[in-house]
Amino acid sequence: MLTLVGASRILVDPRAQSSDAENGAELAIGGGGTIVAHGAPGSEELDVRGCVITPGLVNAHHHLLQSGFRTLPGTRGAAMRDWLPAMAAAYASAGIDAALTRTTAAVGLAESLLSGVTTVADHQLNWPDPSGSDDPVGDTVGIARAIADTAETLGTRLVFVRGTARDAPELAACSADAIVADLLGHDHAGGVSGDGRRQIAVGPAGVHSDSEATFRALGEVAARHGLRRRTQANEQVDTEIALARYGRRPLDLLDEWGWLAPDVTIAHLCDVTDAEIQLLADRGVAGTHAPGCDVPMGWGVAPVARLRAAGVVVGLGTSGGGSNDAGHLLADARLAMQVSSLVGPQLPARTVLAMATEDGALGLGRDDIGHLRPGARGDACVWDVAGVADAGVADPIAGLLWASPGRRPRHVIVGGHVVVRDYRLVTANEDELVAAMERRLGR
């Protein structure tokens, strides 16, 4: 058992939006890795005086592969129609294989943990050219396994999204079936492993790249295995291509293709009308806001306040390093709060913290992470708020976003295990992770 003692504030229930959910100075995680009501005599204690404790952050939309392809020439502030082929050329030059995804995932997941993220949803869209392989399905399983094994080594939770970007529908479906069998076997419910460490979902990149046949094929895989479905919609290029190709807007197509339903989460949603927002709410679809990608690239700002007012649950994601060169979810939460007033009322800091924790978890179909109520998985972040950057802050919970831009947690705990201690990664050597990526990419 691990007991955190002396905290100045503990954010137990991120969705409560009041101090009523913040209890005393102690948080206890039992031997089974879940939150318990009280610590036990003789349990390991972690002194967290001068700190605020929050649930582990949930990055509901990432592309870990892009961690090896940041700040590439021609990809900053580019229109998406130009950005997509530039990124594709970089992947082709590097050669996508298990060795590449292992190194990029290691860096991306380590960066996530060091930023307080304990669960990452990795939308893996890009795969080797199947024409050059004797076993293209096996190649995709090897890539998925490399990412999942890396997450296990580092000690983080992973939601692996078997995505597509112009893949053949039959290959994508066979690959997704094989990945479920390899990574989860029979020990899963709703695509989540028994220990909650691994989850599988499926999701085409969007209607701009994938056909109705692909959406339907992966929808059938999801139905067979009880998986969540995820996709991206209503960024700049997505709307343009859908109108040019089909004469329809993306959400109209997704509705027709059976992809507006309670088991679906859609990332971005920058360009949505009031009628489309109501359609999402009526269908029970969840959303993911990615301002660290969409704002600097000029791709739009999701109207989060209007989505939430309609009843749409909205999580928070960083997207990938090809558009957001950092995987720092708390920094993007701060950005989400600041830019929200451009498209509606400003979002309160506590609302955005809920998006970065429990709301992101709900969009993954998870009620066991993203909060610190008894019975939840024991994932927590310890944030030091005793320094000069937080001096004078009246509300230390809101101050996590308003004050000290770019702050990092002192300690990070996943399932009762300390994986970041005193700002350092416990489960791997950061220098070795960087060196491995440099060797693989040749730079």
N, C-alpha and C positions, 0 to 999 in steps of 0.2 A: 504494500500500500504506500502511496505517496500523498503527503499532506503539504499543501502550500499554506504557509502561516504568515500573518502580519500584513496582508494586502490592505491597501487603503480603500479599494473598491473592487467588487467582482460583478461583472456583467453576466448575470445568470441567464436572462431571457431577453435576447436582443430585440425581439418584436414588441416588447412591452412599452417601449418608448417612455419610460419613467424610472425614477430611482427606486420604485417599489420592488423591482426585480433584482436589486443589488443588495446582497446580504452582507454578513460580517466579514471578518478578516481571514477566514479559513476556507479552503477548498480541498476536498478529499477525493482521491481516486483509488478505488479498491483494487484488489489483486487481479480481478478479471478485466481491468482496464476501463471500467466505467465509473461515472460519478456516483458517489455515495453520500449519504446525509452527513456523516461525521467520520472523522479520522479515528484510528485505533491506537491504543498505547503501543509505543515501540515502532510505529511506522516511520519510514524515511521522511524527513522534513526538509522542505526547501524554504529558506527565508526570503520572503518577497516584500519586505517592508519598503514603503515608498513607491509601490508599484500598483498598477491596475491590471486585473486579470480579465481577459476576454476569451470567448471560445476561439479555437483555431479557425483561421480564416479559410473560406472556401472559394477557390478560384474556379468559377463555373464555366470558363471558356478560355482555353489556352491552345497554342499550337507549339508543342515543345520542340519539334524539328527546327523551327525558326530561330531557336536560341543560338544556332551556329551561323546565322545569316543576318546579323544586325548591321544597320547603317550601310547597306550595300549601295554603291553608286546607282543613281537612277530610281531609287525606291523611296526617297523621302519626299513627302508632300506630293506624290504622284497620283494622277487619276488611276482608279482601280483597273481600268482597261489596259493601262501601261504597266502597272505594278505587277499584275498577275503573270504576264509572260516573263518579266525580269526575274521574278522569284523562281519560276519554273526552269529558266535557263541556269540559274545558280544551283538548283537541286540536281539538274541533269549533269552539270559539270562535276559536282562532288560525287555523284553516284549514290543513290539511296540504297542502303543495305542495313543489316542489323548493327554493324559496327558504328555506322553514322548515327543511327537513332539511339544507340546506347550512350554515346558521348554527348549528344545534344540533350537527351533526357536527363542525364546526370547533372549537367550544368543547370538546366532549367529547373529541375526539382530541388537542387541544392539552393539555388537562388530563392526559390519559393519558400523553403523552410526558413532560411535566414531572414525572410521578410514576414514571417508569421503565418504562411499558408500551410495548412496541414492536409488539405484535400485539393487535388488538381484534376480537372476534367481536361484531358488531352484529346483534342479533335485532330486525329492523324488522317490527313487527306491525301498525302502524296506517297506513291509506291513505286517500286521498280517497274520498268517496262516488261510486261509479261511475255512479250514475244521472244525475249532473249533467255528464257528460263525453261528448264525441263519440269519445274514444279512451282509455278507461280503462286499457288495457294500456300504451299509450304514456306515460300519466301516471306509472305505476309505474316504468317504465324511466327516465324523467327523474329521479325521486326517487332511484333506486338509483345512477344515474350521478353525481348531485350529491354523494352521500356518497362514492362511490369516487374521484371527482376531487379532493375535499377531502383524502382520505387521501393521495393521491399528492402533492398540493402540500405537505402538512405532512411527508411523508417517512415515514409509518408503514405497517405492514402491516394490511390489512383483510380480515376474513372477513365477507362480507355474507350474512346469513341472510334469505332471502325468506320472511318469516313471514306468518301469517294470524291474524286474530281475527274470526271469523264471516264471512270472505269466502266468496263462492260458489266451490265447488271448481273449476269450469271456468275461472273468471277467474284464480284463484290459480295454477293450472297453466300457463295461457297466459302469464301474467306472468312466472313463473319461467323458462320456456323463453326468453322474449324477453330477460330480464335476463342469462341465460347468454350468449346470442348477442351482446348489446351489450357486456358488460363483459369477456368472455373470448374471444369468437370461437372460432377453432379452436386457439388456442395455449394449451391447458391439458391437464392430466392429473389425473384425480380432482378436477376442479373448481378446480384451482390453476393460476394463470398460470405461464408459463415462468420468470419472474424471482422467483416466490414472493411477489409483493407483493399480489396479489388472489386471493381464494378465494370461491367461491359455495357456499352450503348452503341447504337448505330446512327449514322447520319451523313447523307450527301452534303456536299459543300453548299448547294443551293440550286435554284431553278436556272441560274445563269450558266451552270456547268453540267448539270445532271438532268436526265430525261425522266419522264413519268415512269418508264419501265424500271429505272434504278430506284426511284422512291418506293415503288410498289414492291420490288424484290426485297429491299431492306426492311420494309414494313412487315413483310411476311416472316423474315428472320426474327424481328422483334416480337411478333405475336407468338412464334414457336417457343421462344426462350423467356418471355416476360421481360424484355429489355425496354429501357427508355429509348426514345427517339429524339434526335437533335439535328438541327440544321441552321442555316444562316439566311436571313432575308432582309430586304428593304434597305440595303445600303445602295449607294449611287449606281453602281454598275448593274446590280441585281435587278433594279427596277427598269433601267434602260433596256437591258437585254430581254427581259420578259415582255416588255411592250413591243419591242421590235420583232421578236421571234414568234410570240403567241398573240399579240394584241391584248394581253391581260397583265394585270399587276401580280407580283409574286404571291401574295397571300390568297388571291383568288385561285391561282393554280394549286397551291398547297391544299386549299380546302377541297378542290375537285379531286385531288390525288389522294385524299384521305390522311393528310398530314396536319390537320388542325384538330387536335384531340388532347385530352388531359395527360397523356403520356408523352407529349411533345414539348420541347423547349426550343425557342428560336432566339438566336443571338443577333444583336445589332439593332434592328427595328428603328433605324433613324428616320426613314421616310414613311411614316404611317399616318393615315387620315383618321378622323374621329370614328368613322364607320368601321374602319379596319380594327381600331382599338377595341371597339365594342364586339366585333366578331371574335377577336382573340379571347376576350373575357367570356363570351358566351360558350366558346368551345373548351374553356378551361386550360388554354395554352399558357405556359410560363415563358418569361423572357429573360435575356441576359444583356445587360448594358456593358459596353466596352469602350468607355470614353478615351482611355489611353491609346487606343488604336484609332478610333473614328475622328476624334477632335484634331490631333496634329496632322493627320492625313487629309483633313478637309472633307471627310465622308459623311459628316452630319452629327447630330446630337439626338439621341433617343429622348422622346418626351416622357421621362420616367414618371413625373408627377401625374400626368394624365393616364398613363398605363395603370399606375397603382390605384388611382381614384376609380377606375373602371373595374378593379378587382383582379388585375393581372399581377401575379407574383413575379417580381423582377430581381434577379440575382446580379452579381457583378463578376466580370472577367477581364483579364488583361489582354486577351488575344495574344498573338505571337510576336516574336522579336523582329519579324520582317516589317511590322508596322508600328509596334510599340516596343522600343528597344530595351525595355525593362520588364521584369516580371513581378513588380512590387505592387501588390494589390492594394495595400493601404494608401500608397501614393495615388493610385487611380481612384480610390474612394474619395480622397480629398478633391481630386479633379472633378469627379462626378458631382460633388456637393457644390463646387464653385461654378461649374458651367450650367448647372440646372436652371439658373435664373435666365438663361438665354432663350429657353423654350417653355417657361412656365414659372411657377413659384419655386423659390430656392428650397432644396431638400434639406431638412435638418440633419445634423451630423449623426444622430442616433438612428435615423431612418437609413442612412447610407451604411452605417455599421451593420444594421440588420441585413441589408442587401449583401454585404460581404461575408455574412455568416449564415444565419438560418434561412434566409430567402434563397440564397444560392443552393443550399442543401435541399430545400423543398423542390426546387427546379430539377434536382437530380433524383427526385422520388425518395429522399432520405429524411427520416425524422429522428435519426439517431446521432446526427452530428450538427454542428452549427449553434449549439446552445450548451448550457452547463447545468441543466436540470438533472436531478437524480435519475439514473438509468441511461443517460447519454454516454456515448463513447468519450473517454477521458482525453480530449484534445483541447489544449489551452495554450494561450500566449500570455507571457508576463512582460508588461511594458513599464519601464522605469519612467516615472513622471516627477522625480524629485529634483531634476536639474533646472538650470536657469531658463532653458527654453520653455519650461512649463510653469515657471513662477508667475503667480498672479492669475492662473486659470481658475475660474469659478466652478466649472463642471469638468472634472478630469476625464469623464467618458467622452464628451464632445471634444475636449482638448486633444484627444488622440488624433483627430483630423485637423482641427483648426491650428494647433501649435506644432512646432518641430517638424517641418516638412521632411519627408524621407526617413522618418524614424524607423528603427528596427527593434524587435523584441529582445529583451535580455535573455529570456529562456523560452523554449518552445517544447511542448509536451504532446506526444501522440500516443493514445492508448495507455496512458500512465507512464510512458518512457520518455525521459528527457533526451531530445534529439538535437537541440541547440542549448548550450549552457554558456552563460556569460558571453553571448554574441558569437560564439564559435560553434561550428558544426561538429557534432560528436561522432557521427556515423561515417564520415569520410574525410579525406584530406583535400581541402579546397585546391591547393596548388597542383595536386595530382590530377584532379578533374580538369583543370584548365590546360595542363600539359597534354592530357589525352586528346582534348579537342583540337589543340594546335597541331598535334601530330596527324590526326585524321584529316583535317582540312588543309594541311600544308601552309598554314599561316598563323 
